[in-house]
């Protein structure tokens, strides 16, 4: 019988790569989207072609009522939940602390930290019913360097990692593994906007020659890390972080 995974922001970009990768591994997938219903449904169609069940659910992880509804809909559709991948995220505006407005900080923190905390609190009691369950928090290598002009994003990702490390200790006795995957620059819509805004680069692929292994990281690279953590090969792994950036990326 298939395991069931809930992936926030699972319809496009990194989330789409994770959704398809887990479907290839035999998971049924519930993916959420804040915007981009068409892309989410296209991802669902691709999962169906892989022979797995899938649904797309509109929901904003920063809204408590959305988190409660999403988990209820997953259970109504599939009857159980084995894995939660907290992937949904937004970027900050690249301003200094002195120039950052309070509502931006609140929005970014709610999306990357408070919302995932609440989603876990709703999902975990159902995941405890299984001998093995998993939570993966998708963070960022931003927490390695804490660059200037990105405090809200770095703070949100750091708080998300703190959630994962605490949760790993709390739920180990319940059979729940909790780990962190931290991407660097990835060839996604957000990544392309980032390099254009930060460095004036219109085509992210022009960075290939200057990147580790001769290419920009792909959503599939991140998905492979998530797939490892959710596999039996990681049956003795919890409370760990895997940085996926080729050992370092210098593109700015």
KOLGUPA-459013 format. One record per atom (N, C-alpha, C): x, y, z; residue number from 1. Coordinates in steps of 0.05 Angstrom, whole numbers. Example, Ala and Ser with C-alpha at 12.3 -4.5 7.8 and 13.67 -1.06 7.14 Angstrom:
BEGIN
[r [264 -114 156] 1]
[r [246 -90 156] 1]
[r [264 -66 156] 1]
[r [257 -45 142] 2]
[r [273 -21 143] 2]
[r [258 1 157] 2]
//
This chain:
BEGIN
[r [17 -24 0] 1]
[r [0 0 0] 1]
[r [18 25 0] 1]
[r [10 44 -16] 2]
[r [26 69 -19] 2]
[r [26 85 7] 2]
[r [49 98 12] 3]
[r [50 118 33] 3]
[r [40 144 22] 3]
[r [31 162 39] 4]
[r [18 187 31] 4]
[r [36 210 41] 4]
[r [42 228 22] 5]
[r [59 252 28] 5]
[r [43 277 23] 5]
[r [45 296 41] 6]
[r [34 323 38] 6]
[r [57 342 33] 6]
[r [57 357 11] 7]
[r [79 374 3] 7]
[r [68 402 0] 7]
[r [76 421 17] 8]
[r [67 448 13] 8]
[r [82 462 -9] 8]
[r [68 478 -25] 9]
[r [81 490 -48] 9]
[r [90 469 -68] 9]
[r [75 448 -71] 10]
[r [84 425 -87] 10]
[r [77 425 -116] 10]
[r [66 448 -126] 11]
[r [57 448 -154] 11]
[r [77 457 -174] 11]
[r [98 472 -165] 12]
[r [117 482 -184] 12]
[r [144 485 -171] 12]
[r [165 490 -187] 13]
[r [191 494 -177] 13]
[r [202 470 -162] 13]
[r [215 475 -139] 14]
[r [226 454 -122] 14]
[r [204 435 -113] 14]
[r [181 446 -106] 15]
[r [159 430 -97] 15]
[r [149 410 -118] 15]
[r [148 419 -143] 16]
[r [140 401 -164] 16]
[r [160 378 -167] 16]
[r [186 385 -166] 17]
[r [207 364 -167] 17]
[r [203 344 -145] 17]
[r [198 353 -121] 18]
[r [194 335 -98] 18]
[r [169 318 -102] 18]
[r [147 330 -111] 19]
[r [122 316 -115] 19]
[r [126 293 -135] 19]
[r [139 299 -158] 20]
[r [143 278 -178] 20]
[r [163 257 -168] 20]
[r [184 266 -154] 21]
[r [203 246 -145] 21]
[r [191 227 -125] 21]
[r [175 237 -107] 22]
[r [162 219 -87] 22]
[r [142 201 -101] 22]
[r [128 211 -121] 23]
[r [110 194 -136] 23]
[r [125 171 -149] 23]
[r [148 177 -160] 24]
[r [165 156 -172] 24]
[r [173 135 -151] 24]
[r [174 143 -126] 25]
[r [181 125 -104] 25]
[r [157 111 -93] 25]
[r [134 115 -105] 26]
[r [110 101 -96] 26]
[r [92 115 -76] 26]
[r [97 140 -71] 27]
[r [80 156 -54] 27]
[r [55 166 -68] 27]
[r [32 166 -55] 28]
[r [10 182 -63] 28]
[r [15 210 -53] 28]
[r [7 231 -68] 29]
[r [15 258 -62] 29]
[r [-8 277 -59] 29]
[r [-9 292 -37] 30]
[r [-26 315 -35] 30]
[r [-8 339 -35] 30]
[r [-12 357 -54] 31]
[r [4 381 -56] 31]
[r [-13 406 -53] 31]
[r [-1 425 -40] 32]
[r [-15 450 -36] 32]
[r [-3 472 -54] 32]
[r [-19 492 -59] 33]
[r [-10 516 -74] 33]
[r [-24 540 -63] 33]
[r [-10 562 -62] 34]
[r [-22 588 -54] 34]
[r [-33 601 -78] 34]
[r [-17 603 -99] 35]
[r [-25 612 -126] 35]
[r [-15 592 -146] 35]
[r [-25 594 -170] 36]
[r [-16 575 -191] 36]
[r [-31 550 -192] 36]
[r [-58 552 -193] 37]
[r [-75 528 -193] 37]
[r [-70 511 -218] 37]
[r [-65 524 -241] 38]
[r [-60 509 -266] 38]
[r [-35 492 -264] 38]
[r [-14 504 -254] 39]
[r [11 489 -251] 39]
[r [8 466 -232] 39]
[r [-7 470 -210] 40]
[r [-12 449 -191] 40]
[r [-27 426 -204] 40]
[r [-47 432 -219] 41]
[r [-63 411 -232] 41]
[r [-46 396 -253] 41]
[r [-28 410 -267] 42]
[r [-10 397 -286] 42]
[r [8 377 -271] 42]
[r [17 385 -247] 43]
[r [34 367 -232] 43]
[r [18 342 -223] 43]
[r [-7 346 -215] 44]
[r [-24 324 -208] 44]
[r [-28 305 -231] 44]
[r [-32 316 -255] 45]
[r [-34 299 -279] 45]
[r [-9 282 -284] 45]
[r [14 294 -280] 46]
[r [39 280 -283] 46]
[r [42 257 -263] 46]
[r [33 262 -239] 47]
[r [34 241 -218] 47]
[r [15 218 -225] 47]
[r [-9 225 -236] 48]
[r [-27 204 -245] 48]
[r [-14 186 -266] 48]
[r [1 199 -284] 49]
[r [14 184 -305] 49]
[r [35 164 -294] 49]
[r [45 171 -270] 50]
[r [64 153 -257] 50]
[r [50 131 -241] 50]
[r [24 131 -242] 51]
[r [8 109 -229] 51]
[r [2 114 -200] 51]
[r [5 139 -191] 52]
[r [-1 145 -163] 52]
[r [-25 164 -161] 52]
[r [-38 163 -138] 53]
[r [-60 181 -133] 53]
[r [-49 209 -125] 53]
[r [-63 230 -131] 54]
[r [-54 257 -124] 54]
[r [-78 276 -124] 54]
[r [-76 296 -107] 55]
[r [-95 318 -106] 55]
[r [-80 344 -102] 55]
[r [-91 366 -112] 56]
[r [-80 392 -108] 56]
[r [-100 408 -91] 56]
[r [-90 420 -70] 57]
[r [-107 434 -50] 57]
[r [-97 463 -48] 57]
[r [-115 482 -52] 58]
[r [-107 510 -48] 58]
[r [-104 515 -18] 58]
[r [-82 528 -10] 59]
[r [-79 534 18] 59]
[r [-54 551 22] 59]
[r [-56 570 41] 60]
[r [-34 587 48] 60]
[r [-24 578 75] 60]
[r [1 568 76] 61]
[r [11 556 101] 61]
[r [12 576 124] 61]
[r [12 602 118] 62]
[r [12 622 139] 62]
[r [-15 626 152] 62]
[r [-35 613 142] 63]
[r [-63 615 153] 63]
[r [-70 590 168] 63]
[r [-76 592 193] 64]
[r [-82 569 210] 64]
[r [-106 553 199] 64]
[r [-126 568 191] 65]
[r [-150 554 181] 65]
[r [-145 538 156] 65]
[r [-126 548 139] 66]
[r [-119 533 115] 66]
[r [-104 507 123] 66]
[r [-86 509 142] 67]
[r [-71 485 150] 67]
[r [-90 463 161] 67]
[r [-109 471 177] 68]
[r [-128 452 189] 68]
[r [-146 440 167] 68]
[r [-154 456 148] 69]
[r [-171 446 126] 69]
[r [-155 427 108] 69]
[r [-130 434 102] 70]
[r [-114 418 84] 70]
[r [-110 390 96] 70]
[r [-102 389 122] 71]
[r [-97 363 134] 71]
[r [-123 347 135] 71]
[r [-146 360 141] 72]
[r [-171 346 141] 72]
[r [-178 335 113] 72]
[r [-172 350 92] 73]
[r [-178 341 65] 73]
[r [-160 318 57] 73]
[r [-135 319 65] 74]
[r [-116 297 59] 74]
[r [-126 271 72] 74]
[r [-135 272 97] 75]
[r [-144 249 111] 75]
[r [-171 239 99] 75]
[r [-187 257 91] 76]
[r [-213 249 78] 76]
[r [-208 235 52] 76]
[r [-188 244 37] 77]
[r [-182 232 10] 77]
[r [-166 206 12] 77]
[r [-146 205 30] 78]
[r [-128 183 30] 78]
[r [-130 166 56] 78]
[r [-142 177 77] 79]
[r [-145 162 101] 79]
[r [-122 161 120] 79]
[r [-99 171 111] 80]
[r [-75 170 128] 80]
[r [-54 190 118] 80]
[r [-34 195 134] 81]
[r [-12 213 126] 81]
[r [14 203 138] 81]
[r [33 198 120] 82]
[r [59 187 129] 82]
[r [82 207 128] 82]
[r [80 227 110] 83]
[r [103 245 107] 83]
[r [93 274 102] 83]
[r [106 293 114] 84]
[r [101 321 110] 84]
[r [126 334 100] 84]
[r [125 347 77] 85]
[r [148 363 67] 85]
[r [140 392 67] 85]
[r [152 407 86] 86]
[r [147 435 89] 86]
[r [164 451 69] 86]
[r [153 456 46] 87]
[r [169 468 24] 87]
[r [159 496 16] 87]
[r [134 502 21] 88]
[r [123 528 11] 88]
[r [138 551 23] 88]
[r [144 570 6] 89]
[r [160 593 16] 89]
[r [157 618 -2] 89]
[r [165 640 8] 90]
[r [165 665 -7] 90]
[r [192 679 -2] 90]
[r [199 697 -20] 91]
[r [224 712 -18] 91]
[r [219 738 -3] 91]
[r [240 749 9] 92]
[r [238 776 20] 92]
[r [247 795 -2] 92]
[r [246 821 3] 93]
[r [249 841 -18] 93]
[r [277 851 -22] 93]
[r [296 840 -7] 94]
[r [324 848 -11] 94]
[r [331 875 1] 94]
[r [318 882 22] 95]
[r [323 908 34] 95]
[r [339 905 60] 95]
[r [352 927 68] 96]
[r [366 927 94] 96]
[r [346 925 117] 96]
[r [356 919 140] 97]
[r [338 918 164] 97]
[r [325 945 168] 97]
[r [340 966 165] 98]
[r [329 993 169] 98]
[r [307 1000 150] 98]
[r [307 988 126] 99]
[r [288 994 105] 99]
[r [265 974 104] 99]
[r [266 953 119] 100]
[r [246 932 118] 100]
[r [221 940 133] 100]
[r [198 937 121] 101]
[r [173 944 134] 101]
[r [164 921 151] 101]
[r [149 927 172] 102]
[r [141 907 192] 102]
[r [124 885 179] 102]
[r [106 893 160] 103]
[r [88 873 149] 103]
[r [103 853 132] 103]
[r [126 861 119] 104]
[r [142 842 104] 104]
[r [154 821 123] 104]
[r [166 830 145] 105]
[r [177 812 164] 105]
[r [156 792 174] 105]
[r [133 802 181] 106]
[r [112 785 192] 106]
[r [103 765 171] 106]
[r [101 773 146] 107]
[r [91 755 125] 107]
[r [112 733 119] 107]
[r [137 740 118] 108]
[r [158 720 112] 108]
[r [161 701 135] 108]
[r [161 711 160] 109]
[r [163 694 183] 109]
[r [139 675 186] 109]
[r [116 686 180] 110]
[r [92 669 182] 110]
[r [92 646 162] 110]
[r [103 651 138] 111]
[r [105 631 117] 111]
[r [126 610 123] 111]
[r [149 618 133] 112]
[r [171 600 137] 112]
[r [173 588 164] 112]
[r [160 599 184] 113]
[r [164 590 212] 113]
[r [137 585 226] 113]
[r [122 606 231] 114]
[r [97 602 247] 114]
[r [77 583 233] 114]
[r [74 587 207] 115]
[r [55 570 192] 115]
[r [64 541 193] 115]
[r [89 534 186] 116]
[r [98 506 187] 116]
[r [95 495 215] 116]
[r [101 511 236] 117]
[r [98 501 263] 117]
[r [69 493 268] 117]
[r [50 509 260] 118]
[r [22 502 263] 118]
[r [14 478 247] 118]
[r [23 477 222] 119]
[r [17 454 205] 119]
[r [27 428 217] 119]
[r [52 429 228] 120]
[r [62 405 241] 120]
[r [45 397 265] 120]
[r [36 417 280] 121]
[r [20 411 304] 121]
[r [-6 398 296] 121]
[r [-17 404 273] 122]
[r [-41 391 263] 122]
[r [-36 364 252] 122]
[r [-14 361 237] 123]
[r [-9 336 223] 123]
[r [4 314 241] 123]
[r [21 322 260] 124]
[r [36 302 275] 124]
[r [19 282 289] 124]
[r [-3 289 303] 125]
[r [-19 269 316] 125]
[r [-28 246 298] 125]
[r [-34 252 273] 126]
[r [-42 232 254] 126]
[r [-18 215 244] 126]
[r [5 227 242] 127]
[r [29 213 233] 127]
[r [40 194 254] 127]
[r [34 199 279] 128]
[r [43 182 301] 128]
[r [31 154 300] 128]
[r [10 150 284] 129]
[r [-3 125 282] 129]
[r [13 104 267] 129]
[r [34 112 254] 130]
[r [49 94 237] 130]
[r [76 86 250] 130]
[r [86 64 243] 131]
[r [112 55 254] 131]
[r [134 74 245] 131]
[r [131 85 220] 132]
[r [151 103 209] 132]
[r [136 127 195] 132]
[r [144 151 203] 133]
[r [134 175 189] 133]
[r [156 195 187] 133]
[r [153 215 170] 134]
[r [175 233 165] 134]
[r [165 262 161] 134]
[r [181 280 170] 135]
[r [178 309 164] 135]
[r [204 318 152] 135]
[r [203 332 130] 136]
[r [226 345 118] 136]
[r [220 375 116] 136]
[r [237 391 127] 137]
[r [235 420 124] 137]
[r [254 429 102] 137]
[r [244 443 82] 138]
[r [261 454 61] 138]
[r [270 482 69] 138]
[r [295 485 75] 139]
[r [306 510 85] 139]
[r [322 523 63] 139]
[r [346 533 69] 140]
[r [362 547 49] 140]
[r [391 549 60] 140]
[r [410 550 42] 141]
[r [437 555 50] 141]
[r [441 584 59] 141]
[r [420 600 57] 142]
[r [421 627 68] 142]
[r [428 627 97] 142]
[r [422 605 111] 143]
[r [428 603 140] 143]
[r [458 596 145] 143]
[r [473 592 124] 144]
[r [502 588 128] 144]
[r [517 615 128] 144]
[r [506 635 114] 145]
[r [521 659 111] 145]
[r [508 684 121] 145]
[r [481 684 123] 146]
[r [466 707 132] 146]
[r [475 733 118] 146]
[r [470 733 92] 147]
[r [479 756 76] 147]
[r [464 782 84] 147]
[r [475 804 77] 148]
[r [462 830 81] 148]
[r [438 832 63] 148]
[r [419 848 71] 149]
[r [395 854 55] 149]
[r [377 830 51] 149]
[r [376 812 70] 150]
[r [358 789 68] 150]
[r [350 779 95] 150]
[r [349 796 116] 151]
[r [344 787 143] 151]
[r [317 772 146] 151]
[r [295 782 134] 152]
[r [269 768 138] 152]
[r [271 739 128] 152]
[r [282 735 105] 153]
[r [284 708 93] 153]
[r [303 690 110] 153]
[r [326 701 117] 154]
[r [345 685 133] 154]
[r [333 679 160] 154]
[r [320 698 172] 155]
[r [307 693 198] 155]
[r [285 671 196] 155]
[r [269 673 175] 156]
[r [248 653 172] 156]
[r [259 625 168] 156]
[r [280 623 152] 157]
[r [292 597 147] 157]
[r [306 586 172] 157]
[r [320 603 187] 158]
[r [333 595 211] 158]
[r [312 585 231] 158]
[r [289 599 233] 159]
[r [268 590 251] 159]
[r [256 564 242] 159]
[r [254 560 216] 160]
[r [244 534 206] 160]
[r [262 511 213] 160]
[r [288 516 212] 161]
[r [308 495 220] 161]
[r [305 490 250] 161]
[r [302 510 266] 162]
[r [299 506 295] 162]
[r [274 489 300] 162]
[r [253 494 285] 163]
[r [229 477 288] 163]
[r [236 448 282] 163]
[r [251 443 261] 164]
[r [257 415 253] 164]
[r [274 402 275] 164]
[r [294 416 285] 165]
[r [312 403 305] 165]
[r [298 397 331] 165]
[r [280 415 339] 166]
[r [264 410 364] 166]
[r [245 387 359] 166]
[r [232 387 336] 167]
[r [212 366 330] 167]
[r [225 339 328] 167]
[r [250 338 317] 168]
[r [264 312 315] 168]
[r [268 300 343] 168]
[r [274 316 363] 169]
[r [278 306 390] 169]
[r [251 298 402] 169]
[r [231 313 397] 170]
[r [205 308 409] 170]
[r [192 282 398] 170]
[r [196 277 372] 171]
[r [180 256 360] 171]
[r [196 231 353] 171]
[r [221 229 361] 172]
[r [237 205 355] 172]
[r [224 181 368] 172]
[r [214 183 392] 173]
[r [202 161 406] 173]
[r [176 152 394] 173]
[r [165 169 377] 174]
[r [140 163 363] 174]
[r [145 153 334] 174]
[r [170 148 327] 175]
[r [177 137 301] 175]
[r [177 157 279] 175]
[r [177 183 285] 176]
[r [177 204 265] 176]
[r [205 215 261] 176]
[r [216 214 237] 177]
[r [242 225 230] 177]
[r [237 253 220] 177]
[r [254 272 228] 178]
[r [252 300 220] 178]
[r [279 309 211] 178]
[r [281 319 186] 179]
[r [306 327 174] 179]
[r [302 352 158] 179]
[r [325 364 150] 180]
[r [325 390 136] 180]
[r [341 387 110] 180]
[r [329 397 88] 181]
[r [343 400 62] 181]
[r [346 429 56] 181]
[r [371 438 50] 182]
[r [376 466 46] 182]
[r [388 471 18] 182]
[r [372 480 -1] 183]
[r [382 486 -27] 183]
[r [398 512 -29] 183]
[r [415 513 -48] 184]
[r [427 538 -56] 184]
[r [410 550 -79] 184]
[r [423 563 -98] 185]
[r [409 574 -121] 185]
[r [399 551 -138] 185]
[r [374 551 -145] 186]
[r [361 530 -160] 186]
[r [348 542 -185] 186]
[r [348 528 -207] 187]
[r [336 537 -231] 187]
[r [305 534 -229] 187]
[r [293 554 -216] 188]
[r [264 556 -214] 188]
[r [255 584 -220] 188]
[r [230 589 -221] 189]
[r [220 616 -226] 189]
[r [231 635 -205] 189]
[r [231 627 -179] 190]
[r [242 644 -158] 190]
[r [272 648 -162] 190]
[r [286 627 -169] 191]
[r [315 630 -173] 191]
[r [321 648 -196] 191]
[r [306 647 -217] 192]
[r [310 665 -240] 192]
[r [304 694 -233] 192]
[r [284 698 -217] 193]
[r [278 726 -207] 193]
[r [301 736 -190] 193]
[r [311 718 -173] 194]
[r [333 725 -155] 194]
[r [357 735 -169] 194]
[r [366 720 -189] 195]
[r [391 728 -203] 195]
[r [387 752 -220] 195]
[r [362 756 -230] 196]
[r [357 780 -245] 196]
[r [357 805 -227] 196]
[r [344 802 -204] 197]
[r [343 825 -186] 197]
[r [369 831 -172] 197]
[r [385 810 -165] 198]
[r [409 814 -150] 198]
[r [433 820 -168] 198]
[r [433 808 -192] 199]
[r [457 811 -209] 199]
[r [451 820 -237] 199]
[r [426 825 -244] 200]
[r [419 834 -270] 200]
[r [423 813 -292] 200]
[r [421 787 -284] 201]
[r [425 765 -302] 201]
[r [398 755 -313] 201]
[r [394 757 -339] 202]
[r [368 750 -351] 202]
[r [365 720 -355] 202]
[r [387 706 -360] 203]
[r [385 677 -365] 203]
[r [402 662 -345] 203]
[r [389 648 -326] 204]
[r [403 635 -304] 204]
[r [423 614 -315] 204]
[r [418 603 -338] 205]
[r [435 582 -349] 205]
[r [462 593 -357] 205]
[r [465 620 -360] 206]
[r [491 631 -366] 206]
[r [510 628 -342] 206]
[r [500 620 -319] 207]
[r [516 615 -296] 207]
[r [528 587 -295] 207]
[r [519 570 -314] 208]
[r [527 542 -313] 208]
[r [557 538 -310] 208]
[r [573 551 -327] 209]
[r [601 547 -327] 209]
[r [615 555 -301] 209]
[r [603 573 -286] 210]
[r [615 583 -261] 210]
[r [605 568 -237] 210]
[r [587 550 -240] 211]
[r [575 536 -218] 211]
[r [588 509 -213] 211]
[r [586 497 -189] 212]
[r [597 471 -184] 212]
[r [585 450 -204] 212]
[r [603 432 -213] 213]
[r [595 411 -231] 213]
[r [585 421 -258] 213]
[r [590 447 -264] 214]
[r [584 458 -290] 214]
[r [555 463 -296] 214]
[r [539 466 -275] 215]
[r [511 472 -280] 215]
[r [498 483 -255] 215]
[r [476 498 -259] 216]
[r [460 508 -237] 216]
[r [444 484 -225] 216]
[r [440 484 -199] 217]
[r [425 463 -186] 217]
[r [396 462 -197] 217]
[r [384 439 -198] 218]
[r [357 435 -209] 218]
[r [338 426 -187] 218]
[r [312 429 -191] 219]
[r [293 419 -172] 219]
[r [296 389 -166] 219]
[r [305 374 -187] 220]
[r [309 345 -183] 220]
[r [331 339 -163] 220]
[r [352 357 -163] 221]
[r [373 353 -143] 221]
[r [363 355 -115] 221]
[r [345 374 -110] 222]
[r [333 378 -84] 222]
[r [314 355 -78] 222]
[r [299 347 -98] 223]
[r [281 324 -94] 223]
[r [295 299 -86] 223]
[r [319 294 -98] 224]
[r [334 270 -91] 224]
[r [342 270 -62] 224]
[r [349 293 -51] 225]
[r [355 294 -22] 225]
[r [331 288 -5] 225]
[r [308 299 -13] 226]
[r [284 293 2] 226]
[r [277 263 0] 226]
[r [280 252 -24] 227]
[r [274 224 -28] 227]
[r [292 206 -10] 227]
[r [317 214 -7] 228]
[r [334 199 10] 228]
[r [324 199 39] 228]
[r [317 222 49] 229]
[r [308 224 77] 229]
[r [283 208 82] 229]
[r [266 206 61] 230]
[r [240 191 64] 230]
[r [243 162 58] 230]
[r [267 153 52] 231]
[r [271 125 44] 231]
[r [281 108 67] 231]
[r [281 82 63] 232]
[r [291 63 83] 232]
[r [321 67 86] 232]
[r [335 78 66] 233]
[r [363 83 68] 233]
[r [370 104 90] 233]
[r [350 119 98] 234]
[r [353 139 119] 234]
[r [338 130 145] 234]
[r [336 104 149] 235]
[r [320 94 171] 235]
[r [333 100 198] 235]
[r [359 107 198] 236]
[r [374 114 223] 236]
[r [382 143 223] 236]
[r [368 159 208] 237]
[r [376 188 206] 237]
[r [352 205 215] 237]
[r [358 223 234] 238]
[r [338 243 242] 238]
[r [353 267 254] 238]
[r [341 290 252] 239]
[r [354 314 263] 239]
[r [378 324 248] 239]
[r [379 318 221] 240]
[r [402 325 205] 240]
[r [395 345 183] 240]
[r [415 359 173] 241]
[r [412 379 152] 241]
[r [430 372 129] 241]
[r [419 372 105] 242]
[r [435 367 81] 242]
[r [435 392 63] 242]
[r [458 404 60] 243]
[r [460 428 42] 243]
[r [464 418 14] 243]
[r [448 427 -4] 244]
[r [449 419 -33] 244]
[r [456 443 -49] 244]
[r [483 448 -52] 245]
[r [492 471 -67] 245]
[r [519 466 -79] 245]
[r [525 440 -84] 246]
[r [550 433 -97] 246]
[r [575 440 -82] 246]
[r [573 444 -56] 247]
[r [596 451 -40] 247]
[r [602 480 -39] 247]
[r [586 496 -52] 248]
[r [590 525 -51] 248]
[r [583 538 -78] 248]
[r [569 560 -77] 249]
[r [561 574 -102] 249]
[r [568 603 -100] 249]
[r [585 613 -118] 250]
[r [592 641 -119] 250]
[r [583 653 -146] 250]
[r [560 666 -145] 251]
[r [549 677 -170] 251]
[r [543 707 -169] 251]
[r [544 719 -146] 252]
[r [537 747 -144] 252]
[r [561 764 -153] 252]
//
